[in-house]
Amino acid sequence: MPGYRGPKKLDEALSAFHLERGADAVFHREGLRADSEYRDLGLSAATGGKLGVKHIRAIGPFGEPTGWHWHDVIARSEDFEVLELNVPAEYGTFDLPKGGG
């Protein structure tokens, strides 16, 4: 007789995703900016590199501009946090000479 036995436990599910509680979150300071720390949310591994999401939070005052990279809103609060979505998950970052040439 067909029936629904309820959702599988996370470790039994056929998924590459995993649960991580906020209290257990580990941030790293290996990112592009010294005034921020980063936490990879695991979507790159789960999607074979097609999609990446990082949780980024401020740990110091906003520093210098990043050259060619900018955002329309440049001010931020001391408790600033953002989710960064990257498609594809891995991408190159290159320093350009002043003047863009």
TIMI-2910 file (N, C-alpha, C, CB; in pm, 1 decimal, decimal comma, always signed):
<rs>
+----------+----------+----------+----------+----------+----------+----------+----------+----------+----------+----------+----------+------+
!      n_x !      n_y !      n_z !     ca_x !     ca_y !     ca_z !      c_x !      c_y !      c_z !     cb_x !     cb_y !     cb_z ! resn !
+----------+----------+----------+----------+----------+----------+----------+----------+----------+----------+----------+----------+------+
!    +84,7 !   -117,0 !     +0,0 !     +0,0 !     +0,0 !     +0,0 !    +90,0 !   +124,3 !     +0,0 !    -96,8 !     -0,7 !   +122,7 !  Met !
!    +70,8 !   +215,9 !    -95,6 !   +153,9 !   +337,1 !    -98,2 !   +129,6 !   +421,3 !    +26,3 !   +125,0 !   +420,3 !   -224,8 !  Pro !
!   +233,2 !   +488,9 !    +65,0 !   +220,3 !   +577,9 !   +179,7 !   +342,3 !   +667,2 !   +191,0 !   +200,9 !   +497,8 !   +308,6 !  Gly !
!   +326,8 !   +769,3 !   +267,0 !   +436,0 !   +864,0 !   +287,8 !   +493,2 !   +840,8 !   +426,6 !   +387,6 !  +1011,7 !   +270,9 !  Tyr !
!   +620,0 !   +803,9 !   +431,0 !   +684,1 !   +775,5 !   +559,4 !   +748,6 !   +898,7 !   +620,2 !   +787,9 !   +667,3 !   +542,9 !  Arg !
!   +726,1 !  +1012,9 !   +559,8 !   +784,4 !  +1135,8 !   +613,0 !   +919,9 !  +1164,6 !   +550,7 !   +797,9 !  +1126,9 !   +764,3 !  Gly !
!   +972,3 !  +1283,5 !   +573,4 !  +1101,4 !  +1318,7 !   +513,4 !  +1214,3 !  +1234,0 !   +572,1 !  +1131,2 !  +1468,2 !   +534,6 !  Pro !
!  +1312,6 !  +1210,3 !   +488,7 !  +1430,8 !  +1135,9 !   +534,6 !  +1513,6 !  +1223,7 !   +625,6 !  +1516,0 !  +1086,7 !   +415,2 !  Lys !
!  +1589,5 !  +1159,8 !   +711,7 !  +1686,2 !  +1233,9 !   +791,7 !  +1789,8 !  +1291,0 !   +696,3 !  +1752,9 !  +1143,1 !   +901,3 !  Lys !
!  +1849,7 !  +1403,2 !   +733,5 !  +1941,2 !  +1472,1 !   +644,8 !  +2055,4 !  +1382,7 !   +597,2 !  +1996,7 !  +1593,1 !   +713,7 !  Leu !
!  +2110,4 !  +1300,4 !   +686,4 !  +2222,2 !  +1214,9 !   +646,0 !  +2177,6 !  +1097,8 !   +557,3 !  +2293,2 !  +1161,4 !   +769,3 !  Asp !
!  +2048,1 !  +1075,4 !   +541,4 !  +1996,7 !   +970,0 !   +454,0 !  +1945,6 !  +1025,5 !   +320,6 !  +1884,9 !   +894,2 !   +524,5 !  Glu !
!  +1927,5 !  +1154,5 !   +313,2 !  +1870,5 !  +1216,3 !   +193,5 !  +1970,6 !  +1210,7 !    +78,0 !  +1829,4 !  +1362,7 !   +222,2 !  Ala !
!  +1919,5 !  +1207,4 !    -41,9 !  +2004,8 !  +1206,5 !   -160,6 !  +2033,0 !  +1351,0 !   -201,7 !  +1937,9 !  +1127,0 !   -277,9 !  Leu !
!  +2103,2 !  +1421,9 !   -118,2 !  +2131,4 !  +1563,0 !   -140,1 !  +2273,3 !  +1594,1 !    -98,4 !  +2032,5 !  +1651,3 !    -63,7 !  Ser !
!  +2335,0 !  +1687,7 !   -167,4 !  +2468,9 !  +1730,7 !   -130,6 !  +2465,4 !  +1842,3 !    -27,6 !  +2545,1 !  +1776,1 !   -253,4 !  Ala !
!  +2347,5 !  +1892,3 !     +5,4 !  +2334,5 !  +2000,0 !   +102,1 !  +2345,5 !  +1946,8 !   +243,9 !  +2202,3 !  +2073,0 !    +83,1 !  Phe !
!  +2386,6 !  +2033,4 !   +334,6 !  +2392,5 !  +1995,6 !   +475,0 !  +2346,6 !  +2113,2 !   +559,6 !  +2535,5 !  +1951,1 !   +515,1 !  His !
!  +2307,2 !  +2083,9 !   +680,5 !  +2258,4 !  +2184,4 !   +773,5 !  +2372,9 !  +2232,7 !   +860,5 !  +2143,9 !  +2128,5 !   +860,1 !  Leu !
!  +2386,8 !  +2363,1 !   +871,2 !  +2486,9 !  +2421,7 !   +959,1 !  +2418,7 !  +2531,4 !  +1039,9 !  +2609,3 !  +2477,9 !   +878,1 !  Glu !
!  +2423,0 !  +2520,3 !  +1168,1 !  +2360,5 !  +2618,4 !  +1255,9 !  +2445,0 !  +2744,9 !  +1261,6 !  +2340,7 !  +2560,4 !  +1397,2 !  Arg !
!  +2379,4 !  +2859,8 !  +1275,4 !  +2449,6 !  +2986,8 !  +1281,7 !  +2554,1 !  +2991,5 !  +1391,3 !  +2352,0 !  +3097,4 !  +1301,6 !  Gly !
!  +2524,2 !  +2930,7 !  +1505,5 !  +2619,4 !  +2930,4 !  +1617,1 !  +2746,2 !  +2853,0 !  +1583,0 !  +2554,4 !  +2870,6 !  +1741,8 !  Ala !
!  +2736,7 !  +2761,0 !  +1487,3 !  +2852,3 !  +2679,8 !  +1447,5 !  +2923,3 !  +2735,2 !  +1324,1 !  +2808,3 !  +2537,0 !  +1420,7 !  Asp !
!  +2876,7 !  +2847,9 !  +1272,4 !  +2932,8 !  +2903,8 !  +1149,6 !  +3078,7 !  +2941,8 !  +1168,3 !  +2852,5 !  +3025,6 !  +1104,9 !  Ala !
!  +3159,7 !  +2905,1 !  +1072,0 !  +3301,2 !  +2938,8 !  +1073,8 !  +3328,2 !  +3036,2 !   +959,5 !  +3390,5 !  +2810,7 !  +1061,5 !  Val !
!  +3374,0 !  +3154,7 !   +993,2 !  +3410,7 !  +3255,0 !   +894,1 !  +3561,7 !  +3254,9 !   +876,3 !  +3360,3 !  +3395,4 !   +935,6 !  Phe !
!  +3606,4 !  +3292,7 !   +758,0 !  +3749,1 !  +3298,3 !   +726,4 !  +3783,7 !  +3437,4 !   +678,4 !  +3787,4 !  +3192,6 !   +619,8 !  His !
!  +3908,4 !  +3473,7 !   +695,2 !  +3953,2 !  +3605,9 !   +652,7 !  +4043,7 !  +3598,4 !   +530,9 !  +4025,6 !  +3675,6 !   +766,2 !  Arg !
!  +4026,4 !  +3495,7 !   +449,8 !  +4107,4 !  +3480,3 !   +330,0 !  +4044,8 !  +3547,2 !   +209,1 !  +4129,7 !  +3334,6 !   +301,4 !  Glu !
!  +3943,4 !  +3628,2 !   +228,1 !  +3873,7 !  +3691,0 !   +116,9 !  +3952,6 !  +3804,6 !    +55,5 !  +3740,3 !  +3741,2 !   +161,8 !  Gly !
!  +3889,2 !  +3873,8 !    -35,1 !  +3953,9 !  +3981,0 !   -109,0 !  +3976,2 !  +4106,2 !    -25,5 !  +3872,6 !  +4015,4 !   -229,5 !  Leu !
!  +3899,6 !  +4124,7 !    +79,3 !  +3905,7 !  +4248,4 !   +156,8 !  +3943,3 !  +4220,4 !   +300,9 !  +3772,4 !  +4321,9 !   +151,0 !  Arg !
!  +4036,6 !  +4299,4 !   +353,0 !  +4080,7 !  +4282,5 !   +492,2 !  +3975,5 !  +4328,4 !   +592,1 !  +4209,6 !  +4359,1 !   +515,8 !  Ala !
!  +3876,2 !  +4405,9 !   +546,7 !  +3773,5 !  +4456,9 !   +637,6 !  +3649,5 !  +4368,2 !   +642,9 !  +3733,7 !  +4596,4 !   +596,4 !  Asp !
!  +3658,8 !  +4247,2 !   +584,1 !  +3544,9 !  +4155,7 !   +580,8 !  +3591,3 !  +4013,3 !   +606,6 !  +3471,6 !  +4164,6 !   +445,7 !  Ser !
!  +3497,2 !  +3931,2 !   +651,4 !  +3525,3 !  +3788,3 !   +662,1 !  +3417,3 !  +3711,9 !   +588,2 !  +3533,5 !  +3743,1 !   +810,4 !  Glu !
!  +3450,5 !  +3589,6 !   +547,1 !  +3371,2 !  +3516,5 !   +450,0 !  +3339,2 !  +3376,0 !   +499,7 !  +3444,1 !  +3509,8 !   +316,6 !  Tyr !
!  +3223,6 !  +3324,9 !   +457,3 !  +3184,1 !  +3187,0 !   +487,4 !  +3118,7 !  +3129,0 !   +362,2 !  +3086,2 !  +3180,4 !   +611,5 !  Arg !
!  +3177,0 !  +3024,1 !   +309,1 !  +3122,0 !  +2955,9 !   +192,2 !  +3001,8 !  +2873,8 !   +238,2 !  +3229,8 !  +2865,0 !   +122,3 !  Asp !
!  +2888,7 !  +2886,7 !   +169,4 !  +2766,8 !  +2816,4 !   +209,4 !  +2752,2 !  +2678,8 !   +145,7 !  +2647,2 !  +2899,6 !   +174,8 !  Leu !
!  +2852,5 !  +2632,5 !    +71,3 !  +2854,4 !  +2495,6 !    +21,8 !  +2781,8 !  +2469,6 !   -108,1 !  +2798,5 !  +2409,7 !   +122,1 !  Gly !
!  +2727,3 !  +2572,3 !   -171,8 !  +2652,7 !  +2548,4 !   -294,4 !  +2742,5 !  +2515,8 !   -413,0 !  +2568,4 !  +2668,1 !   -326,7 !  Leu !
!  +2866,6 !  +2558,6 !   -410,3 !  +2958,2 !  +2523,8 !   -517,9 !  +2977,9 !  +2372,9 !   -524,7 !  +3092,8 !  +2594,4 !   -498,8 !  Ser !
!  +3001,9 !  +2312,5 !   -410,4 !  +3018,3 !  +2166,5 !   -405,4 !  +2888,8 !  +2095,4 !   -443,3 !  +3063,3 !  +2122,2 !   -265,0 !  Ala !
!  +2776,0 !  +2149,4 !   -398,6 !  +2647,6 !  +2084,5 !   -423,4 !  +2602,0 !  +2096,4 !   -568,6 !  +2542,6 !  +2143,3 !   -332,8 !  Ala !
!  +2648,5 !  +2200,5 !   -640,2 !  +2603,7 !  +2222,5 !   -778,1 !  +2713,4 !  +2195,7 !   -880,7 !  +2553,7 !  +2364,4 !   -793,9 !  Thr !
!  +2821,5 !  +2134,9 !   -838,7 !  +2930,5 !  +2107,0 !   -931,7 !  +2995,7 !  +2232,7 !   -985,7 !  +2880,3 !  +2024,1 !  -1045,9 !  Gly !
!  +3000,2 !  +2337,4 !   -905,7 !  +3064,8 !  +2461,3 !   -945,1 !  +2979,4 !  +2557,3 !  -1025,3 !  +3183,6 !  +2429,9 !  -1022,0 !  Gly !
!  +2854,1 !  +2522,9 !  -1048,0 !  +2766,8 !  +2610,7 !  -1127,7 !  +2721,9 !  +2734,1 !  -1051,4 !  +2645,0 !  +2534,1 !  -1174,4 !  Lys !
!  +2710,5 !  +2724,2 !   -919,6 !  +2657,9 !  +2831,9 !   -837,3 !  +2734,6 !  +2836,2 !   -706,4 !  +2506,4 !  +2813,9 !   -811,9 !  Leu !
!  +2770,5 !  +2954,5 !   -664,3 !  +2837,1 !  +2971,4 !   -535,6 !  +2769,0 !  +3080,2 !   -455,6 !  +2985,5 !  +3004,4 !   -554,8 !  Gly !
!  +2759,8 !  +3061,8 !   -325,5 !  +2703,7 !  +3163,5 !   -237,4 !  +2794,5 !  +3175,0 !   -115,7 !  +2556,5 !  +3128,8 !   -195,6 !  Val !
!  +2831,8 !  +3299,7 !    -85,5 !  +2913,7 !  +3327,3 !    +32,5 !  +2839,1 !  +3423,1 !   +123,6 !  +3051,9 !  +3386,1 !     -7,4 !  Lys !
!  +2852,5 !  +3400,5 !   +251,1 !  +2801,1 !  +3490,9 !   +354,1 !  +2919,1 !  +3580,2 !   +390,3 !  +2742,5 !  +3412,5 !   +481,9 !  His !
!  +2905,1 !  +3709,9 !   +371,7 !  +3012,8 !  +3804,5 !   +398,2 !  +2966,1 !  +3901,5 !   +505,5 !  +3055,1 !  +3880,5 !   +268,6 !  Ile !
!  +3054,6 !  +3930,3 !   +600,2 !  +3019,5 !  +4028,8 !   +703,4 !  +3138,4 !  +4119,3 !   +732,5 !  +2973,1 !  +3958,3 !   +832,9 !  Arg !
!  +3105,5 !  +4243,2 !   +768,9 !  +3206,9 !  +4343,4 !   +799,2 !  +3271,1 !  +4313,3 !   +934,1 !  +3145,7 !  +4485,0 !   +798,8 !  Ala !
!  +3402,4 !  +4334,7 !   +941,9 !  +3473,3 !  +4320,0 !  +1069,2 !  +3554,6 !  +4444,9 !  +1101,5 !  +3565,1 !  +4197,2 !  +1065,6 !  Ile !
!  +3543,9 !  +4545,0 !  +1017,3 !  +3617,0 !  +4669,6 !  +1038,2 !  +3557,3 !  +4778,1 !   +952,6 !  +3766,2 !  +4652,4 !  +1006,6 !  Gly !
!  +3610,8 !  +4898,4 !   +964,4 !  +3558,6 !  +5007,8 !   +883,8 !  +3584,7 !  +4984,1 !   +735,2 !  +3620,8 !  +5140,3 !   +927,9 !  Pro !
!  +3499,8 !  +5043,0 !   +653,1 !  +3514,2 !  +5031,5 !   +508,1 !  +3646,6 !  +5094,1 !   +468,7 !  +3395,4 !  +5099,7 !   +433,0 !  Phe !
!  +3729,0 !  +5018,9 !   +397,6 !  +3862,2 !  +5065,8 !   +359,5 !  +3863,5 !  +5140,8 !   +228,6 !  +3956,2 !  +4950,5 !   +350,8 !  Gly !
!  +3968,3 !  +5121,5 !   +155,4 !  +3988,1 !  +5190,8 !    +28,3 !  +3900,9 !  +5131,7 !    -81,1 !  +4134,4 !  +5184,8 !    -13,2 !  Glu !
!  +3874,5 !  +5209,1 !   -186,7 !  +3803,9 !  +5154,1 !   -302,3 !  +3881,9 !  +5037,4 !   -361,8 !  +3781,1 !  +5263,0 !   -408,9 !  Pro !
!  +3813,1 !  +4948,7 !   -430,3 !  +3878,0 !  +4829,2 !   -483,2 !  +3915,7 !  +4841,8 !   -630,0 !  +3788,3 !  +4710,5 !   -464,8 !  Thr !
!  +3938,5 !  +4961,4 !   -677,8 !  +3977,7 !  +4978,1 !   -817,0 !  +3857,3 !  +4971,5 !   -908,5 !  +4079,5 !  +4872,6 !   -856,7 !  Gly !
!  +3859,4 !  +4884,4 !  -1008,3 !  +3753,7 !  +4875,8 !  -1108,7 !  +3621,6 !  +4828,9 !  -1051,6 !  +3795,4 !  +4783,8 !  -1218,9 !  Trp !
!  +3620,9 !  +4768,3 !   -937,1 !  +3502,0 !  +4710,1 !   -875,3 !  +3438,6 !  +4812,7 !   -782,3 !  +3537,2 !  +4579,9 !   -797,8 !  His !
!  +3309,7 !  +4837,8 !   -800,5 !  +3240,6 !  +4928,3 !   -710,8 !  +3093,8 !  +4889,5 !   -700,2 !  +3254,9 !  +5073,4 !   -758,7 !  Trp !
!  +3027,7 !  +4947,4 !   -603,7 !  +2884,2 !  +4930,4 !   -584,6 !  +2822,4 !  +5069,2 !   -575,1 !  +2852,4 !  +4844,7 !   -456,7 !  His !
!  +2695,0 !  +5083,8 !   -614,4 !  +2628,1 !  +5213,2 !   -607,5 !  +2620,2 !  +5264,3 !   -463,6 !  +2487,8 !  +5203,4 !   -667,4 !  Asp !
!  +2601,6 !  +5175,4 !   -366,7 !  +2593,3 !  +5215,0 !   -224,8 !  +2724,7 !  +5177,6 !   -159,2 !  +2471,6 !  +5146,1 !   -151,2 !  Val !
!  +2806,0 !  +5277,9 !   -118,6 !  +2938,9 !  +5248,2 !    -66,5 !  +2948,2 !  +5257,3 !    +84,9 !  +3038,4 !  +5340,8 !   -127,5 !  Ile !
!  +2849,1 !  +5314,6 !   +149,7 !  +2849,8 !  +5321,2 !   +295,5 !  +2793,9 !  +5190,7 !   +350,4 !  +2767,5 !  +5443,1 !   +347,0 !  Ala !
!  +2833,7 !  +5156,5 !   +470,1 !  +2778,9 !  +5036,8 !   +532,6 !  +2783,9 !  +5051,4 !   +683,4 !  +2855,6 !  +4911,1 !   +487,8 !  Arg !
!  +2701,0 !  +4976,8 !   +748,2 !  +2696,7 !  +4979,9 !   +893,9 !  +2805,4 !  +4888,3 !   +949,5 !  +2556,8 !  +4937,5 !   +946,2 !  Ser !
!  +2830,6 !  +4900,8 !  +1077,9 !  +2931,9 !  +4816,0 !  +1142,1 !  +2888,2 !  +4670,7 !  +1148,4 !  +2961,8 !  +4866,4 !  +1282,6 !  Glu !
!  +2758,1 !  +4643,9 !  +1139,6 !  +2709,0 !  +4506,6 !  +1144,6 !  +2659,8 !  +4459,3 !  +1007,3 !  +2596,4 !  +4494,9 !  +1247,6 !  Asp !
!  +2715,5 !  +4514,8 !   +901,9 !  +2680,2 !  +4480,9 !   +764,7 !  +2703,2 !  +4333,1 !   +736,2 !  +2760,2 !  +4565,9 !   +667,1 !  Phe !
!  +2604,7 !  +4267,5 !   +676,1 !  +2617,2 !  +4129,2 !   +630,0 !  +2545,7 !  +4117,6 !   +496,9 !  +2558,9 !  +4028,0 !   +734,2 !  Glu !
!  +2597,4 !  +4032,3 !   +409,2 !  +2539,2 !  +4015,8 !   +276,6 !  +2564,2 !  +3873,4 !   +227,9 !  +2597,9 !  +4119,3 !   +177,0 !  Val !
!  +2476,0 !  +3824,9 !   +141,0 !  +2498,1 !  +3699,1 !    +70,9 !  +2544,1 !  +3733,9 !    -69,7 !  +2368,5 !  +3609,6 !    +68,8 !  Leu !
!  +2657,5 !  +3678,0 !   -111,3 !  +2711,5 !  +3703,5 !   -244,6 !  +2688,2 !  +3581,1 !   -330,8 !  +2862,6 !  +3739,1 !   -238,6 !  Glu !
!  +2622,0 !  +3600,7 !   -443,2 !  +2590,3 !  +3493,8 !   -536,5 !  +2685,3 !  +3503,7 !   -655,6 !  +2441,3 !  +3501,5 !   -582,5 !  Leu !
!  +2749,6 !  +3392,1 !   -690,5 !  +2843,2 !  +3388,7 !   -802,3 !  +2804,9 !  +3278,6 !   -899,6 !  +2986,9 !  +3368,1 !   -752,3 !  Asn !
!  +2796,6 !  +3314,6 !  -1027,7 !  +2767,9 !  +3218,6 !  -1133,3 !  +2872,1 !  +3239,3 !  -1242,8 !  +2621,2 !  +3235,4 !  -1188,8 !  Val !
!  +2964,1 !  +3146,7 !  -1263,6 !  +2985,1 !  +3022,3 !  -1190,1 !  +3045,8 !  +3049,0 !  -1052,5 !  +3075,4 !  +2928,1 !  -1270,0 !  Pro !
!  +3059,1 !  +2944,9 !   -973,9 !  +3105,3 !  +2960,2 !   -836,2 !  +3247,4 !  +3015,4 !   -828,4 !  +3098,3 !  +2827,1 !   -764,4 !  Ala !
!  +3335,2 !  +2968,3 !   -914,1 !  +3474,4 !  +3013,8 !   -914,5 !  +3492,0 !  +3115,9 !  -1025,8 !  +3573,1 !  +2894,2 !   -932,8 !  Glu !
!  +3564,2 !  +3220,1 !   -996,9 !  +3586,6 !  +3325,4 !  -1095,0 !  +3723,3 !  +3386,9 !  -1068,6 !  +3474,2 !  +3433,6 !  -1089,2 !  Tyr !
!  +3778,2 !  +3450,8 !  -1168,7 !  +3908,6 !  +3514,8 !  -1154,4 !  +3894,3 !  +3658,1 !  -1105,9 !  +3984,3 !  +3511,7 !  -1286,7 !  Gly !
!  +3992,4 !  +3702,4 !  -1030,4 !  +4000,9 !  +3841,2 !   -987,8 !  +4138,1 !  +3891,6 !  -1031,1 !  +3979,1 !  +3856,5 !   -831,7 !  Thr !
!  +4139,4 !  +4000,1 !  -1104,8 !  +4263,8 !  +4049,4 !  -1161,9 !  +4279,0 !  +4197,9 !  -1131,1 !  +4267,9 !  +4024,6 !  -1314,4 !  Phe !
!  +4400,9 !  +4239,5 !  -1098,9 !  +4431,0 !  +4380,0 !  -1080,9 !  +4454,3 !  +4441,4 !  -1217,0 !  +4553,5 !  +4400,3 !   -988,7 !  Asp !
!  +4389,3 !  +4552,7 !  -1243,8 !  +4407,5 !  +4624,5 !  -1369,0 !  +4493,4 !  +4745,8 !  -1344,0 !  +4272,4 !  +4664,9 !  -1430,7 !  Leu !
!  +4577,5 !  +4783,1 !  -1438,7 !  +4656,2 !  +4903,5 !  -1420,8 !  +4563,9 !  +5024,8 !  -1415,6 !  +4759,8 !  +4918,3 !  -1533,8 !  Pro !
!  +4610,6 !  +5129,4 !  -1349,0 !  +4530,1 !  +5252,0 !  -1340,5 !  +4499,7 !  +5300,7 !  -1481,3 !  +4603,8 !  +5363,0 !  -1258,4 !  Lys !
!  +4378,8 !  +5347,8 !  -1501,8 !  +4336,4 !  +5393,3 !  -1633,2 !  +4268,9 !  +5285,8 !  -1713,2 !  +4452,2 !  +5445,3 !  -1709,0 !  Gly !
!  +4263,1 !  +5161,2 !  -1656,8 !  +4191,7 !  +5051,7 !  -1721,9 !  +4260,8 !  +4991,2 !  -1840,4 !  +4061,1 !  +5097,6 !  -1764,0 !  Gly !
!  +4383,2 !  +5031,6 !  -1874,8 !  +4449,8 !  +4979,0 !  -1993,4 !  +4553,5 !  +4882,5 !  -1958,0 !  +4509,0 !  +5086,7 !  -2074,2 !  Gly !
+----------+----------+----------+----------+----------+----------+----------+----------+----------+----------+----------+----------+------+
</rs>
